[in-house]
Every structure is written in C-alpha cells, then in structure tokens.
Amino acid sequence: MEKTLADFMVGETGQVVGFAKGAHAYRQKLLAMGLIKGTTFRVARVAPMGDPVEIRIRDFSLSLRKDEAKALRVEEVRQ
Amino acid sequence: MKNISIGIVGNPNCGKSTLFNCLTGAKQQVGNWPGVTVDRKTGSYRFKEKTVEVVDTPGIYSLAATSLDEKITRTFVLDGKADVIVNIVDASNIERNLYLTSQLLEMRAPLIIALNMMDMAAERQLTIDVQGLAERLGCPVVPLTASKNKGVDELKQTIFQAADLISLPMAETTYPASVEEARTALAWDLKDACLTGGIDPHWLALKLLEGDSLAQEMADPAVMARAAVLQENIEQQEDEEADIVIASARYGFVSRLTEGLVKKRGLVDTTVSDRIDRLVLSRVYGIPIFLAAMYLMFMFTINLGGAFHPGTETPGGDGRKLAGHGRHLYRDLCQGGSGRHPGCALCRDRQAGGRSWGSRGALRFLGRHRRGICHHS
C-alpha cells in the first residue's frame, strides 16, 4: 500500500515506488542519492516534531524534510 | 618540460581536501572561481622533475547542475583543461560515489579513481577487489587512506603515468533502447552546434533528455522542441519520466560494476559512531546527557578556569581548596549566592594577598557585572 514517508514508524522498512510529477531539481537530488525505484530503506530516526526523517539506504544515512519527501512515492515492505 | 594539471572531483565529505593537502603540502592558496563566491583551491607539487597543478573542486553528488557547486565542477570537467581528473570515491560508501563516476565516464573525462577511506571500508567489513574494478572501469584505481597519508605516493605515480597517455576509460552506462534511440537522434541534430564548442554531442543529447538546465542554455529552440518530443516518447515507452529512467540506468550500471567485487562480510550495521549516536540522540537519555555534559563543562570552567583568571595566582596545587571554592562560586552564580564564602580555605589564603578569587571573573563571564560582590570572610 502506498503511503508517505511521514506515515512510517521508526524501524519500519519501505521501498521506493516512484516519484511525484514535477519538482524536477529536487528529484534529481534524490535520484543522485540512490533513491530509485525498487530501493529499500529503513526509517532510522524521526525528529521530535516528526520532521526531518532519517532513513538508512545503501549503507548510509539520509535526512529528508517531510515536505520535500512528498516528491517520493513509497510503500511499506513487510518482513 | 610540460607541466601536468589535475582536478580533484568527488562527493562531499569523501576526503577531497584531505587529499589536496596531502598532495600539495603547505603550498596552497585559495582563489575564487570567476564570477561566483565559491572558493576554489589550487596548489602544486613537484614529482619527477614535473610540476603538477592541483585544483580542488566543490563536493557534489551528481553533475546534474541543479546547484552552483555542480555547475562549477561540471564546467571545470567540460573545459578539458585538466590532463587528469582524479575522482575520489569513498570506499565505505561506494555505490553512491560511483554514481558520480558514471557521469564522469559519460563526459569522457580522463579519469583516475582514488578509492579513499579504505580503513573505514575495512572497519565496515567491506572487501573491494581493486584490480577487478580497474579492469571493469578501464581506468586506474588507486586504493588510498588520505587521512593517514597511505597510498598517496602510488597515486602521484599513477597521475604521472596517466598524464602522458591519451586514453579514456571505455566503461559506459547502457540505457534502455528507447533512451539510446532518442540520444542518437538528438546527437545528430546537435553535432554542428557541438563541433564549435568541442562538446560530445552524445553527452549533450543525454543531458537534454534529462531536462538539464545548463544543456538547455546550449541548445537552440528547434532542438529543444525535438528533445521535448523525444522525452515524451521515452515516458510513454518506459512508463516513467526520462530523467528517472536515465538515473535508474546509471545505478544499474553501478550495481553491475560492483557485482562480485565489493563484498560485505557479515552484517555490521552499527559502527561505534552509530552506537554513540543512538545513546546521545535517544528520546529518554538524550536531554539528560546533554545537561550533564553542560554541567560538567560549567564546573570544569569555574573550578579550573577560575584558577587561571588574570589577577590571581595559581592555587599551588591544593585541589581540595580549589574544589571547595568552586562550589562557592557555583552557589554565587547559579543559586544567587552572596559572594561571601564563609569557611572557604582558598579565600582565607587569598585574603592575606587582598585579592578576590575568581567570583568576579566568573560573574563577568555570565554578563552579570556584579562588581565587588565577592567579599572574602
């Protein structure tokens, strides 16, 4: 089921399913970080107000703002 | 004898400047890129009778030119003034770093890969087949731990040799047929425009398909319109926008490149710094640890720092007196104490000399300016 990064709890694993239309420049940044379709990630930490969210992908940590992460379409992966 | 000029290109925080300093020693100067405010560092070193000019570029994750840093680095590589581009790759984070490498390969840059942070990779239980990587990439790969000055001489030797050879790495990303077709078609339209600028039309075509703003500045409106049509075609065939298709293909190239060459022994997901992070950033312990650290620092400053305050003498090694005095000072400052220190051994000692002992300095330190408050009894 598709949801946004903000809906994830710490420790949950997700997968990138695609990108929202538009936001070309920011999308380029996410792509460069390796957030391409099919990439799995784990939510490592969520800041007290729920923003930013730190995820662990490809053996490094990445912090994303909730607003910006909207460009990213993700789904939860059950283990 | 002709000098060599090299550029250092890599991700942020992968050790570019460390390597720059390793190579050039103290002979560095800071300059500006023309027209912008981002610093460019140039330096030089001598190797076998040749002077090697080194340019350090801003750290970037991609050559997409969505930010100033990326534009600067890309223009530098595109200029072709450097004989060798040393691409630093953080071995402990190899996939993300090789994404940039894949783009440098597309630009047909004369590459040397400096595989830095080999020590970190070892700590994370990663083994990398350096020789195998060099064969697949078709360019020299030098393992390096720049922070410990390991492998720097080998790198200098490799740079020296590579500068004389005019060979370019042949490894290339393979794109889906739809992208390849569009690229070839667009490159044909661009070939006249590129001829004068000395830019590879295939590269420019790919950048236009990605919707790159710098590439769009280089192309005329007719070509732009054609690029838009081709982008649409790709989107229809691949069910994904062209720039996403291209980026995915690059990561596909990176995983094929590293397949079987980068191995991870066991799952070491938590390094020491991860564990420290988990503790100090914990919801429960984080704030108390922070307060304790601040308290310790404060006590340390007052207890020891007070002793070195101008106008006082050093306490002559009597730690217990000093600690007692520190408690009085703490009371003065934090609990609104009177500045009187009844029974304070240190103040009694000082009274003979007629000097106040630390309160004044400490209060000034907090900006209270409560001069003359310290009466020693």
Interface residues (C-beta under 8 A of the other chain):
Chain A: G18 F19 K21 H24 A25 R27 Q28 K29 L31 A32 M33 G34 I36 K37 R45 P48 R58 D59 F60
Chain B: Y61 S62 A64 T66 S92 N93 E95 R96 Y99 L100 R124 G211 E240 E241 D243 I244 A247 S248 Y251 L281 R283
